[in-house]
């Protein structure tokens, strides 16, 4: 059985941190990827557009950015397990802000 998450063995994040991450993605990532994550300056972050992308590659993009593009690194604000949680949720359908 294949896992969609690169770090599936990491402990689950608490509800407060999950809410903070949802807010971060909706606000900060949404400023480039669209407030509904359907694209803008950056590509769409919907399950359909991410389904064929390896989770570990997406986690790396979140943490290290994409040099030469507007995608900044988030490694100073997010752990690998938090980036993995974000990727997992994006690939399944990102939750609405609470």
C-alpha positions in Angstrom: 0.0 0.0 0.0 1.5 3.3 -1.0 1.2 6.4 1.2 0.4 9.8 -0.4 2.4 11.5 2.3 6.2 11.6 2.3 6.4 11.6 6.1 3.3 9.4 7.0 5.0 8.2 10.2 5.2 11.7 11.7 3.0 12.4 14.7 -0.3 14.1 13.9 -0.5 17.9 14.3 -2.8 19.3 17.0 -6.0 21.0 16.0 -4.7 24.5 16.8 -1.6 24.1 14.5 -3.8 22.6 11.8 -6.0 25.7 11.9 -2.9 27.9 11.8 -1.7 26.0 8.7 -5.0 26.2 7.0 -5.0 30.0 7.6 -1.4 30.2 6.3 -2.1 28.3 3.1 -5.4 30.2 2.4 -3.8 33.6 3.1 -0.1 33.4 2.3 -0.1 30.7 -0.4 -3.4 32.0 -1.7 -1.9 35.4 -2.5 0.0 33.7 -5.4 -1.9 30.5 -6.0 -5.4 32.1 -5.8 -7.6 32.5 -2.7 -9.4 29.3 -3.8 -6.0 27.7 -4.7 -7.1 27.5 -8.3 -4.2 29.4 -9.7 -3.0 32.9 -10.2 0.7 34.0 -10.3 1.4 30.4 -9.2 -0.2 27.2 -10.5 -3.4 25.7 -9.1 -3.0 23.6 -5.9 -6.1 21.4 -6.4 -6.2 17.6 -6.1 -6.6 17.4 -9.9 -3.4 19.3 -10.6 -1.4 17.6 -7.9 -2.6 14.0 -8.3 0.5 12.9 -10.4 3.0 14.9 -8.4 5.2 13.0 -5.9 4.4 14.1 -2.3 8.1 14.3 -1.4 8.8 16.7 -4.3 5.9 18.9 -3.3 7.2 19.0 0.3 10.6 19.9 -1.0 9.1 22.8 -3.0 7.3 24.1 0.0 10.4 23.9 2.2 13.0 25.1 -0.3 11.0 27.2 -2.8 11.8 27.3 -6.5 14.8 29.4 -7.4 14.2 31.8 -10.2 10.5 31.9 -9.5 8.2 33.7 -7.1 7.9 30.6 -4.9 9.8 31.3 -1.7 11.2 28.8 0.8 9.1 28.2 3.9 11.7 26.1 5.8 12.1 28.8 8.4 8.4 28.7 9.3 7.4 25.1 8.7 8.7 21.7 9.7 8.9 18.8 7.3 5.9 17.2 9.0 3.9 20.4 8.6 4.8 20.7 4.9 3.8 17.1 4.5 0.5 17.7 6.3 -0.2 20.6 3.8 0.7 18.5 0.8 -1.6 15.7 2.1 -4.5 18.1 2.5 -3.8 19.7 -0.9 -3.8 16.4 -2.6 -7.1 15.4 -1.0 -8.9 18.8 -1.2 -7.7 21.6 1.1 -10.0 22.5 4.0 -11.8 25.8 4.2 -10.6 28.3 6.7 -12.3 27.8 10.1 
